[in-house]
Amino acid sequence: MSPHPRRRPRNRPVSHGTTGEVVVRGPSVASGYLGLPEETAAARAAGGWFHGGDRGTSTPRAAWWWSARSRTRSSPVGRTSVRPRWRRRWRACPSVYEVAVVGTLDPVWGEVVTAIVVPADGADCSLEDIQTFLSASLTRHKIPRRLELRDHLPRTATGKLHRNLLRG
């Protein structure tokens, strides 16, 4: 197996130390996603390369550092942002106990940043308050346009955030 970080859409290798999409091929690479033919077709590329959605960086000594899933990225108004970078700013927000940030479809913008928030005990949580708080440390396109309040965030059996249930 020969993984190479690549950037789409040009699909060219990137230099060591640069983050790109990890694209793999070889006899030990899975043939696709079980029962998901559309996702498998989208992940397969010419020459047998498989685009699994991981992003990472390589070193000259063949060490690999995985940084994020491409599916944990948003492209609001055509600008790509990695949501894990936002977490530390959210943790400082006093009215937020827990948050998940997802991209949701919008008829005008294509995709907008949506914050799904579990408010802190006794906190009054509004979209305007959160936007004001975050505007001091985040660029405009990373500030949520939508806010959903929930009692809890859905988790998988292993305790990870169940993102598919958040988007639905």
DRENFIKOL-70904 format. One record per residue: chain; x, z, y of N, C-alpha, C in turn; residue in three letters. Coordinates in Angstrom, 3 decimals, always signed. Atoms other than C-alpha are relative to their C-alpha. Last residue first. Layout:
<pts>
  chaine       n_X       n_Z       n_Y      ca_X      ca_Z      ca_Y       c_X       c_Z       c_Y  residu
       A         X         Z         Y         X         Z         Y         X         Z         Y     Ala
...
</pts>
This chain:
<pts>
  chaine       n_X       n_Z       n_Y      ca_X      ca_Z      ca_Y       c_X       c_Z       c_Y  residu
       A    +1.334    +0.418    +0.427   -30.807    +9.797   +14.746    -1.041    +0.709    +0.734     Gly
       A    +0.349    +1.276    -0.629   -27.474   +10.112   +16.533    -1.424    -0.421    -0.301     Arg
       A    +0.071    -0.158    -1.452   -27.076   +13.793   +15.735    -0.460    -1.275    +0.682     Leu
       A    +1.273    -0.631    -0.337   -27.938   +13.383   +12.058    -0.154    +0.189    +1.504     Leu
       A    +1.075    +0.958    +0.268   -25.113   +10.877   +11.604    -1.363    +0.582    +0.337     Asn
       A    +0.233    +0.907    -1.128   -22.717   +13.272   +13.341    -1.138    -0.987    -0.233     Arg
       A    +0.678    +1.128    +0.642   -22.981   +16.024   +10.698    -0.429    -0.985    +1.084     His
       A    +1.118    +0.475    -0.790   -20.406   +18.437   +12.166    -0.582    -1.250    -0.647     Leu
       A    -0.326    +0.962    -1.054   -18.182   +19.737    +9.411    -1.272    -0.411    +0.734     Lys
       A    -0.056    -0.611    -1.322   -19.071   +22.913    +7.528    +0.365    -0.940    +1.136     Gly
       A    -1.354    -0.517    -0.226   -18.239   +21.666    +4.030    +0.180    +0.588    +1.395     Thr
       A    -0.234    -1.097    +0.942   -21.908   +21.296    +3.069    +1.383    +0.620    +0.185     Ala
       A    -0.044    +0.445    +1.387   -22.397   +19.188    +6.204    +0.233    +1.223    -0.890     Thr
       A    -1.306    -0.039    +0.672   -23.418   +20.683    +9.533    -0.133    -0.547    -1.422     Arg
       A    +0.021    +0.195    +1.450   -26.306   +20.130   +11.940    +1.411    -0.077    -0.572     Pro
       A    -0.460    +1.346    +0.316   -25.889   +21.645   +15.421    +0.030    -0.160    -1.512     Leu
       A    -1.227    +0.061    +0.798   -27.963   +24.678   +16.344    +0.378    -1.463    -0.197     His
       A    -0.269    -1.367    +0.452   -30.820   +25.745   +18.629    +1.305    +0.081    -0.786     Asp
       A    +0.378    -0.318    +1.381   -30.745   +22.386   +20.403    +0.322    +1.453    -0.295     Arg
       A    -0.215    -1.409    +0.334   -30.644   +21.091   +23.981    -0.504    +0.253    -1.410     Leu
       A    +0.996    -0.500    +0.951   -30.224   +17.355   +24.535    +0.352    +1.444    -0.294     Glu
       A    -0.201    -1.331    +0.564   -28.417   +16.082   +27.615    -1.150    +0.310    -0.941     Leu
       A    +1.160    -0.602    +0.668   -28.008   +12.529   +28.854    +0.393    +1.355    -0.563     Arg
       A    +1.172    +0.463    -0.744   -25.674   +10.879   +31.360    -1.266    +0.616    -0.580     Arg
       A    +1.216    +0.458    +0.671   -22.714   +12.833   +30.046    -1.095    -0.439    +0.966     Pro
       A    +1.012    -1.021    -0.272   -19.456   +12.922   +32.030    -1.327    -0.485    -0.572     Ile
       A    -0.004    -0.965    +1.100   -16.747   +10.786   +30.448    -1.051    +1.091    +0.175     Lys
       A    +0.577    +0.612    +1.197   -17.438    +7.733   +32.683    -0.016    +0.939    -1.205     His
       A    +1.456    +0.208    -0.064   -16.941    +9.839   +35.814    -0.600    -0.552    -1.294     Arg
       A    +0.356    +1.207    -0.737   -13.458   +11.077   +35.012    -1.486    -0.282    -0.182     Thr
       A    +0.153    +1.217    +0.799   -13.217   +14.652   +33.814    -0.316    -1.192    +0.896     Leu
       A    -1.135    +0.251    +0.887   -11.832   +17.816   +35.427    -0.105    -1.271    -0.845     Ser
       A    -1.273    -0.487    -0.550   -13.921   +18.726   +38.486    +1.195    -0.385    -0.872     Ala
       A    -0.524    +0.981    -0.960   -16.809   +16.503   +37.359    +1.319    +0.445    +0.630     Ser
       A    -0.962    +0.912    +0.610   -17.284   +18.720   +34.292    +0.634    -0.962    +0.998     Leu
       A    -1.137    -0.727    +0.565   -18.921   +21.624   +36.142    +1.081    -0.957    -0.498     Phe
       A    -0.768    -0.572    -1.107   -21.152   +19.395   +38.279    +1.249    +0.703    -0.514     Thr
       A    -0.675    +1.101    -0.691   -22.280   +17.342   +35.279    +0.872    +0.516    +1.142     Gln
       A    -1.107    +0.435    +0.851   -23.011   +20.519   +33.308    +0.774    -1.130    +0.677     Ile
       A    -1.027    -1.053    -0.004   -25.108   +21.972   +36.120    +1.232    -0.422    -0.803     Asp
       A    -0.653    -0.011    -1.314   -26.989   +18.673   +36.592    +1.118    +1.046    +0.063     Glu
       A    -0.908    +1.135    -0.075   -27.734   +18.336   +32.870    +0.770    +0.012    +1.318     Leu
       A    +0.630    +1.232    -0.474   -29.230   +21.811   +32.778    +1.049    -1.103    +0.074     Ser
       A    -0.822    +1.186    +0.163   -28.358   +24.960   +30.803    -0.764    -1.231    +0.488     Cys
       A    +0.911    +1.040    -0.452   -29.717   +28.357   +31.776    +0.816    -1.281    +0.066     Asp
       A    -0.431    +0.966    -1.017   -27.621   +30.751   +29.746    -1.112    -0.982    +0.322     Ala
       A    +0.513    -0.320    -1.328   -29.094   +33.787   +27.982    +0.367    -0.986    +1.090     Gly
       A    +1.079    -0.987    -0.068   -26.934   +33.346   +24.905    -0.370    +0.297    +1.444     Asp
       A    -0.484    -1.365    +0.212   -24.768   +30.234   +25.333    -1.178    +0.953    +0.138     Ala
       A    -0.340    -0.846    -1.157   -26.633   +26.932   +25.116    +0.536    +1.365    -0.424     Pro
       A    +0.585    -1.288    +0.363   -26.376   +24.732   +21.997    +0.385    +0.929    +1.149     Val
       A    -0.521    -1.321    -0.347   -25.681   +21.345   +23.537    -0.815    +1.116    -0.634     Val
       A    +0.970    -0.791    +0.750   -26.028   +17.731   +22.470    +0.541    +1.421    +0.017     Ile
       A    -0.459    -1.324    +0.419   -24.177   +15.798   +25.151    -1.143    +0.703    -0.714     Ala
       A    +1.069    -0.978    +0.156   -24.913   +12.082   +25.422    +0.598    +1.299    -0.524     Thr
       A    -0.445    -1.274    +0.547   -22.381    +9.581   +26.764    -1.179    +0.964    -0.013     Val
       A    -0.259    -1.066    -0.969   -23.943    +6.188   +27.330    +0.426    +1.262    -0.734     Val
       A    -0.217    -1.300    +0.616   -23.904    +2.932   +25.384    +0.303    +1.008    +1.093     Glu
       A    -0.491    +0.295    +1.346   -25.197    -0.517   +26.325    +0.192    +1.271    -0.794     Gly
       A    -1.448    -0.146    +0.076   -25.456    +0.343   +30.036    +0.585    -0.390    -1.352     Trp
       A    -0.692    +0.502    -1.190   -28.998    -0.894   +30.773    +1.511    -0.032    -0.195     Val
       A    +0.353    +1.394    -0.279   -30.869    -0.613   +27.457    +0.750    -0.602    +1.190     Pro
       A    +0.711    +0.008    -1.269   -28.950    +2.531   +26.429    -0.305    -1.450    +0.352     Asp
       A    +0.345    +1.299    -0.557   -27.680    +3.279   +22.948    -0.818    +0.153    +1.272     Leu
       A    +1.342    +0.434    +0.378   -26.189    +6.695   +22.317    -0.320    -1.307    +0.711     Thr
       A    +0.445    +1.163    -0.745   -22.536    +7.721   +22.261    -1.380    -0.387    -0.492     Gly
       A    +0.176    +1.244    +0.745   -22.009   +11.218   +20.973    -0.341    -1.120    +0.964     Val
       A    +0.126    +1.108    -0.935   -20.750   +14.527   +22.339    -0.034    -1.282    -0.815     Val
       A    -0.423    +1.229    +0.664   -21.346   +17.624   +20.261    -0.242    -1.118    +1.003     Ala
       A    +0.399    +1.327    -0.463   -21.482   +20.988   +21.970    +0.495    -1.074    -0.952     Val
       A    -0.538    +1.026    +0.889   -21.368   +24.706   +21.222    -0.521    -1.352    +0.475     Glu
       A    -0.529    -0.695    +1.166   -21.941   +27.865   +23.275    +0.708    -0.997    -0.917     Tyr
       A    -0.014    +0.725    +1.270   -22.327   +26.084   +26.621    +0.625    +0.859    -1.098     Val
       A    +1.370    +0.083    +0.510   -23.396   +27.911   +29.812    -0.081    -0.658    -1.374     Ser
       A    +0.594    -1.289    +0.356   -19.873   +29.125   +30.627    -1.411    -0.079    -0.588     Pro
       A    +1.309    -0.014    -0.671   -18.201   +25.676   +30.462    -0.767    +1.256    -0.415     Cys
       A    -0.099    -0.805    -1.220   -14.568   +26.318   +29.446    -1.331    +0.108    +0.742     Ala
       A    -0.149    -1.412    +0.384   -15.174   +25.118   +25.896    +0.068    +0.915    +1.207     Arg
       A    +1.310    -0.564    +0.317   -16.466   +21.824   +27.311    +0.092    +1.484    -0.327     Trp
       A    +0.717    -0.148    -1.269   -13.142   +21.029   +28.942    -1.366    +0.642    -0.221     Arg
       A    -0.569    -1.142    -0.735   -11.300   +21.772   +25.685    -0.677    +0.187    +1.354     Arg
       A    +0.402    -1.313    +0.520   -13.678   +19.514   +23.759    +0.546    +1.162    +0.808     Arg
       A    +0.926    -0.664    -0.915   -13.271   +16.430   +25.933    -0.263    +1.442    -0.400     Trp
       A    -0.726    -0.422    -1.202   -10.163   +15.162   +24.158    -0.889    +0.790    +0.955     Arg
       A    -0.710    -1.267    +0.219   -12.093   +15.115   +20.860    +0.777    +0.498    +1.209     Pro
       A    +0.758    -1.221    -0.243   -14.467   +12.506   +22.407    +0.767    +1.284    -0.309     Arg
       A    -0.007    -0.771    +1.237   -11.946    +9.668   +22.595    -0.658    +1.345    +0.265     Val
       A    -0.464    -1.372    -0.174   -12.885    +7.382   +25.466    -0.065    +0.714    -1.337     Ser
       A    -0.096    -0.799    +1.215   -13.310    +3.611   +25.567    +0.594    +1.368    +0.298     Thr
       A    -1.252    -0.766    -0.069   -14.459    +2.037   +28.819    +0.050    +0.930    -1.201     Arg
       A    -1.168    +0.787    +0.342   -17.039    -0.770   +28.495    +1.331    +0.729    +0.053     Gly
       A    -0.235    +1.000    -1.035   -19.809    +1.043   +30.347    +1.322    -0.737    -0.246     Val
       A    +0.979    +0.065    -1.073   -19.609    +3.918   +27.896    +0.443    -0.969    +1.081     Pro
       A    -0.360    +1.064    -0.933   -17.424    +2.991   +24.940    -1.030    -0.079    +1.109     Ser
       A    +1.103    +0.578    -0.756   -17.467    +6.127   +22.837    +0.533    -1.109    +0.874     Ser
       A    -0.336    +0.533    -1.314   -15.050    +7.214   +20.130    -1.264    -0.546    +0.642     Arg
       A    +0.136    -1.128    -0.918   -15.644    +9.439   +17.145    +0.394    -0.417    +1.403     Thr
       A    +1.414    -0.326    -0.188   -16.387    +6.382   +15.011    -0.197    +1.237    +0.865     Arg
       A    +0.524    +0.903    -1.023   -12.836    +5.218   +15.537    -1.464    +0.293    +0.269     Ser
       A    +0.795    +1.059    +0.596   -11.806    +8.311   +13.607    -0.486    -0.896    +1.127     Arg
       A    +1.457    -0.040    -0.171    -9.103   +10.297   +15.264    -0.644    -1.099    -0.821     Ala
       A    +0.458    -0.651    -1.225    -5.398   +11.160   +15.409    -1.507    +0.099    +0.117     Ser
       A    +1.361    +0.467    -0.237    -3.775   +10.454   +12.059    -0.558    +0.771    +1.185     Trp
       A    +0.799    -1.039    -0.643    -0.034   +10.967   +12.215    -1.371    -0.588    +0.279     Trp
       A    +1.284    +0.386    -0.585    +2.083    +8.913    +9.855    -0.699    +1.208    +0.574     Trp
       A    +0.920    -1.143    -0.045    +5.769    +9.162    +8.912    -1.261    -0.445    +0.736     Ala
       A    +1.189    +0.167    +0.839    +7.467    +5.882    +8.017    -0.854    +1.250    -0.113     Ala
       A    -0.361    -0.494    +1.337   +10.886    +6.792    +9.481    -1.194    +0.018    -0.945     Arg
       A    -0.944    +0.919    +0.646   +10.317    +4.592   +12.564    +0.381    +0.426    -1.421     Pro
       A    -1.351    -0.223    -0.509    +7.254    +6.727   +13.364    +0.931    -0.994    -0.687     Thr
       A    -1.074    -0.037    +0.992    +3.614    +5.764   +12.952    +1.324    +0.277    +0.697     Ser
       A    -1.292    +0.382    -0.550    +0.597    +6.603   +15.072    +1.030    +0.073    -1.114     Thr
       A    -1.193    -0.793    +0.234    -3.037    +6.899   +14.110    +1.231    -0.598    +0.637     Gly
       A    -0.978    +0.325    -1.027    -6.611    +5.754   +14.334    +1.208    +0.891    -0.229     Arg
       A    -0.930    -1.059    -0.404    -8.958    +5.679   +11.353    +0.939    -0.509    +1.081     Asp
       A    +0.456    -0.748    -1.162   -11.942    +3.319   +11.181    +0.904    +1.141    +0.427     Gly
       A    +0.792    -1.170    +0.364   -11.497    +2.013    +7.658    -0.456    +0.854    +1.165     Gly
       A    +0.123    -0.771    -1.242   -10.355    -1.489    +8.638    -0.918    +1.192    -0.271     His
       A    +1.184    -0.859    -0.055    -9.268    -3.020    +5.314    +0.064    +0.867    +1.255     Phe
       A    -0.151    -1.216    -0.805    -6.864    -5.955    +5.228    -1.318    +0.750    +0.071     Trp
       A    +0.190    -1.208    +0.792    -7.329    -8.413    +2.350    +0.173    +1.298    +0.759     Gly
       A    -1.256    -0.434    +0.601    -5.804   -11.387    +4.175    -0.107    +1.285    -0.800     Gly
       A    -0.779    +1.046    +0.657    -8.781   -11.849    +6.454    +1.299    +0.574    -0.556     Ala
       A    -0.521    +1.042    -0.887   -10.715    -8.694    +7.291    +0.791    -1.012    -0.815     Ala
       A    -0.919    +0.939    +0.639   -12.936    -6.239    +5.441    +0.432    -1.071    +0.989     Arg
       A    -1.322    -0.616    +0.137   -14.449    -3.357    +7.416    +1.036    -0.947    -0.600     Ala
       A    -0.576    -0.213    -1.331   -17.496    -5.282    +8.692    +1.425    +0.543    -0.089     Ala
       A    -0.299    +1.311    -0.584   -18.278    -6.600    +5.201    +0.663    +0.144    +1.366     Ala
       A    -1.134    +0.555    +0.733   -18.019    -3.086    +3.748    +0.410    -1.340    +0.596     Thr
       A    -1.181    -0.715    -0.458   -20.291    -1.661    +6.452    +1.266    -0.526    -0.683     Glu
       A    -0.261    +0.412    -1.383   -22.895    -4.348    +5.725    +1.268    +0.662    +0.538     Glu
       A    -0.605    +1.332    -0.094   -22.628    -3.865    +1.935    +0.313    -0.445    +1.431     Pro
       A    +0.095    +0.349    -1.424   -23.173    -0.084    +1.990    +0.635    -1.376    +0.231     Leu
       A    +1.390    +0.164    -0.413   -23.951    +0.993    -1.589    -0.189    -0.362    +1.463     Gly
       A    +0.998    +0.051    +1.058   -20.428    +2.283    -2.223    -1.411    -0.080    +0.574     Leu
       A    +0.828    -1.200    -0.055   -18.162    +1.513    +0.744    -1.141    -0.143    -1.004     Tyr
       A    +1.053    -0.073    -1.011   -15.514    -1.065    +0.008    -0.723    +1.323    -0.056     Gly
       A    +0.555    +1.335    -0.226   -12.883    -2.318    -2.430    -1.116    +0.006    +1.035     Ser
       A    +1.376    +0.140    +0.482   -10.917    +0.901    -2.139    -0.539    -1.384    +0.339     Ala
       A    +0.988    -0.147    -1.073    -7.200    +0.456    -1.447    -1.388    -0.248    -0.577     Val
       A    +0.630    -1.321    +0.082    -4.925    +1.059    -4.455    -1.028    +0.249    +1.104     Ser
       A    +0.799    -0.188    +1.211    -4.080    -2.610    -5.013    -0.699    +1.351    -0.079     Pro
       A    -0.796    -0.251    +1.188    -2.966    -3.180    -1.425    -0.893    +0.292    -1.187     Gly
       A    +0.313    +0.923    +1.085    -4.252    -3.378    +2.121    +0.901    +0.336    -1.173     Arg
       A    -0.735    -0.064    +1.265    -4.421    -1.030    +5.085    -0.403    -1.133    -0.930     Val
       A    +0.558    +1.074    +0.814    -5.337    -0.993    +8.780    +0.831    -0.071    -1.266     Val
       A    -0.736    +0.056    +1.257    -4.751    +2.154   +10.836    -0.725    -0.995    -0.898     Val
       A    +0.850    -0.133    +1.173    -6.160    +1.435   +14.292    +0.878    -0.110    -1.244     Glu
       A    +0.759    +1.202    +0.319    -3.647    +2.038   +17.036    -0.895    +0.264    -1.187     Gly
       A    +1.189    -0.198    +0.827    -1.754    +4.821   +18.752    -0.732    -1.323    -0.174     Thr
       A    +1.207    +0.444    -0.689    +1.700    +3.881   +20.008    -1.185    +0.183    -0.933     Thr
       A    +0.301    -0.936    -1.073    +4.703    +5.876   +18.770    -1.227    -0.374    +0.810     Gly
       A    -0.033    -1.394    +0.434    +6.021    +2.983   +16.702    -0.249    +0.905    +1.201     His
       A    -1.318    -0.599    +0.201    +5.047    -0.367   +18.217    -0.118    +1.449    -0.466     Ser
       A    -0.449    -0.684    -1.209    +1.655    -1.965   +17.705    +1.333    +0.670    -0.310     Val
       A    -0.627    -1.319    +0.152    +0.876    -4.531   +15.041    +0.406    +0.575    +1.352     Pro
       A    -1.452    +0.101    +0.128    -1.450    -7.344   +16.124    +0.579    +1.392    -0.199     Arg
       A    -0.400    -0.166    +1.396    -5.200    -7.489   +15.535    +1.489    -0.228    -0.219     Asn
       A    -1.117    +0.929    +0.204    -5.989    -8.865   +18.983    +0.536    +0.066    -1.419     Arg
       A    +0.351    +1.173    +0.786    -9.430    -7.209   +18.859    +1.167    -0.938    -0.276     Pro
       A    +0.941    +1.093    -0.064    -8.342    -4.649   +17.743    -0.325    -0.247    +1.454     Arg
       A    +1.042    -0.103    -1.010    -5.221    -2.592   +17.761    -0.901    -1.207    -0.123     Arg
       A    +0.269    +1.217    -0.757    -3.091    -2.165   +14.702    -1.054    +0.291    +1.043     Arg
       A    +0.941    -0.235    -1.086    -1.471    +0.719   +12.894    -0.147    -1.283    +0.800     Pro
       A    -0.566    +0.383    -1.293    +0.060    -0.641    +9.712    -0.997    +0.350    +1.080     His
       A    +0.837    -0.201    -1.176    -0.555    +0.770    +6.269    +0.741    -0.382    +1.276     Pro
       A    -0.814    +0.106    -1.208    +1.342    -0.870    +3.405    -0.876    +0.198    +1.234     Ser
       A    +0.851    +0.000    -1.171    +0.000    +0.000    +0.000    +0.897    +0.000    +1.234     Met
</pts>
